Amino acid sequence: MVGEDMSLRKRLSKSRESPEEKEDQGDPTQQSPETSTNGRVDIKQLIAKKKQLTAEAEELKPYFMKEVGTHFDDFVSSLIEKSASLDSGGCTLTTFSVLEGENNYRAKDLRAPPEYGKIFVSRRSLLDELFEVDHIRTIYHMFIALLILFALSTLVVDYIDEGRLVLEFSLMSYAFGRFPVVLSTWLAMFLSVLSVPYFVFQRWARGYRESAYPMVHTLFHGLLFIAFQFVVLGFGPTYVVLAYKLPPASRCIVIFEQIRFIMKAHSFFRENVPRVLSSAKEKSSTVPVPTVNQYLYFLFAPTLIYRDSYPRTPTIRWGYVVTQFAQVFGCLFYLYYIYERLCAPLFRNIKQEPFSARVLVLCIFNSMLPGVLAQFLVFFSFLHCWLNAFAEMLRFGDRMFYKDWWNSTSYSNYYRTWNVVVHDWLYYYAYKDFLWLFSKRFKSAAMLAVFAVSAVVHEYILAVCLSFFYPVLFVLFMFFGMAFNFIANDSRKRPIWNVMMWTSLFAGQGVLLCFYSQEWHARQHCPLKNPTFLDYIRPRSWTCRYEF
């Protein structure tokens, strides 16, 4: 690094030398190289000089950009650290290491207050910044052009095959069917999570000091909250989804909201219980119970980490909100066209060819491109457009819902940057709490536990939404994902590791799309009259050809 700095300084000092200085170094009687003997300017020499300066500038550009990037990253990191050390009034906060001293409570007796967890600062989403660059904006335009071509190809195929120019969205209308049931279920979940957790916490917090048996008081209210999480939010929406036989997309809406409300309620308790315990220990006159408005704002805010307040933007840009929601709907149609044009032809004739290794390998490779396109669209539509739209309407300042996951050279970095919203929740409430309960020596066990929780939840979502249990994602997540997390770790910095990560992502998306689509179509083409419980967990795609 020192050698590069010295070389950069020499190049810059050399390039800054003026023509007069260069003339002083030579014979003073000689004329400037740009001037001929008759005193006129030589155009050819000027062009050659310009080309030389351009070449030197291009040669210096990588070093300059590297230096600027390094100093800018250091500056931003330092700025965030300084802002984290200040409270709203400008007073310096006591670091948590001080709280672990002899005259203070131990970390295991009372967890760190919320301000020592995630720090929220006002910042834009990365893609909003990148789209200001024309080169990145062009990639966005390419995706729009591809969407137009998908729509035109659908029109042309329909006109050639059926002689009509009508775009039908039968698959989309089926996927989002029975929407009134979805809305009523969501409303019931929202009202329950708004009232029950807040009421239980408020009763516990206000009665904790006056209770003659604080442990019994805490255990009783804790069991009430756990029962609410498992029975009302856990069992209730799942029963509605299965009992009313909702279509896949409608099921996804209910199940995703179910998971979101469970995580939000847990965060509300997890962040506020230590505050009440701390105030009771210090015998404070006030009980730190958040207001209903603060809790209501948190339920809609695009974060899973509770705070009484967040950085806020000064105004709401309604044009920006409309644009983000329009892009969400555009991505839905994009996914529809990808499935209709690239995926459906692969699986419609599923019962015509016996299940074999050849069929499976061809299916995986043909599913890689649509699988990765679907991953891009899900990322862009939800993690960027949807969350930014709600953040703008709520004036929520911290828009870092993801990082530059596409530049990852390790799977550990990819897991941290793909979905920052969920990663923060898993890190603070699963990983950190596991280490708090046991010991910092069990970091590998804590990581394994987080992977297991995430894999089970992902498989639960797919099983309920698709109406069958086919643990392909669980196997990929728990075994291959866990292995790649240790093999392709943060020490891998070379570009070849980014290539390997993208290769594995392409292959993984192909495997997921192929297996789950095959199983879905097999269950549509080969239904059972009286299915048993084993029929829901036994793969139908392996035997569908032989049942007809």
Summary of the structure (lengths in Angstrom):
residues: 548
radius of gyration: 29.8
end to end distance: 68.9
largest distance: 106.8
contacts: 1483
relative contact order: 0.07
helix: 72%
strand: 1%
